[in-house]
């Protein structure tokens, strides 16, 4: 008797970007697992799925297998925290002491204990350069999975953000790959946030508690007024430049304190996208950093996605972490559709 329903469990689920994308693709996600309790509200209320707050090192394959309905095609997905592999920490000599370094081995352990039919993993491109990724791929092959991985730019898949990611798919059935969904008409910052009400720095839109921007001091207000969309700090008067800009190393970080361009995809949304000084996170035309809502929209969360209970004031630090760490919803949908197409090709639906 053929298996019918596709059911996924999402490891390192965060607030549910990947889960929501999978659901949009028509795949049922029964549970998400994450060690950050603060993600529980957004994950459960938007996805109608169970949030399990647990360190991945303490999760067993037996626990996960109990979550899948009998007779389902079992999918295991996850995006292990990526900061330790990113280019910002590649030169950090202490990264091997970061416990997150070993989370991919825990993912592989769970795969071996669970033996799901399909696996998906998403992470930063730099992961490909490390032995831990080779061990992960070889471990999957030893378990008789057909493995595909590629480095893609989210902007090529209808996402208004230039976000390069390593996407891996693995299947017990046959060869699997990401669908050819590349969109020549790239979605832009204007497409994503152009219709939002204007707000000033440090202000919040009265009808949307998430559409709020962080405050800027007097010096940064002078800097952003001199900043051009897509430009650099070289556009500023010399007395506005930082001391580090005058050093040779400072020339490598021209996008810091920059403005986004209306008619291009945004830069990668990080966990500190709400801060003008941490990247090209200045609004294209208003003198402020982008708001929490704008960051969420650039991550392709729908406008009705609930991040906090009604009446609660969002924390920039917490919301920045939740939104910046998420898999863009539309990328999750692309991955989900790729899995559905693969199952259809193998005539399991």
C-alpha positions, 0 to 999 in steps of 0.5 A: 500500500502506497504512502499518501500524506506528506508530513514534516517535522522542523528542527531548529524551527524558530518562529516558523518561516520554513514551516509556514512555507512548507504549509503554503506548498501543501506539506503538513508540518506537525511539530517544530523543535527549538531551544528558544522558548520565546519562539513558541507564540509565533510558531504555534499561532501561525502554523497550527503545529506543536512547538517543542522547546528542547535542545536538539542534543536531548532529542531522540529519533524515537521521540520524533518518529512518534510525531509522524502519523502511521503510513505517512511520507516522513520529512525531516527539515531544519536550519541549524544556527548558522552564525558560527559558519558565517563569513563574520566568524570564519576568522574567529579562532574560538569558533570550535568552542562554540557549541553550535559548531556541533549541531549539524552532527546532532542533526545527522544523529537524529537522521540515523535514528529517525530514518526519514524518507526526505531530508532538507537542510538550509544554511549559509554558503560558507558551511560547504567549506568545512569538514563538518558539512562533508561529514554530514553529506557522507553520513547521509550517503552511508544511510543510502540517501541520494543527496543534492545541494546547491548555493542559491540566491534567494533573489532568483526565487521571487524573494525581495532580498539578496540572500545566498544560501546553501540548500540541501535535499536528500531522498530515500526514493531517487535523485532529488533536486530544487525546482527550476523556479528562477524568476528573471523579474526580481522582486524589489524593496519597493515591491515589499515595503513601498506601500507602508505608511511613513514613520520617523526614526524612533516612531511607531505606526499607530495601527501596526506595533511592528512598524517601528524604527529604532532611534538615531542619535544626532550624528547618525541623523546627519549621516543618513541625510547624506546617504544615497540609495545604494551608496556608501559612506564615501558620499558623506562629508569627511567630518561624518566618517568614522575613524575606521573608515580612514583605515585600509580595512574600513574600505572593505565595509562600504555598505555599513551605514548605507541606504537600500535601493528602492528598485533592487532586492535588499541586502541579507536581512540579519538579526540586527537589521533594525540598526542603521550602523550594522549594514545597508539597513537605511530606508531608501528615502526616509531618514531612518533604519528599516522597521521591524515590519519592513524586515519581516516583509523582506523575509517574505512573512505575510503582513498578517503573520503574528509575532507577539500577542496583541497589546505587547510592545516588541523588543528590537533585540528579540524580534531582530533575532526571530526575523533575521534567523528565519528561513524566508517563507517563500524559500521554504515554499520553494523547498516544499514544492521541490519535495512535492514534485519529487514525490509526484515523480516517484508516484507516491501521491 
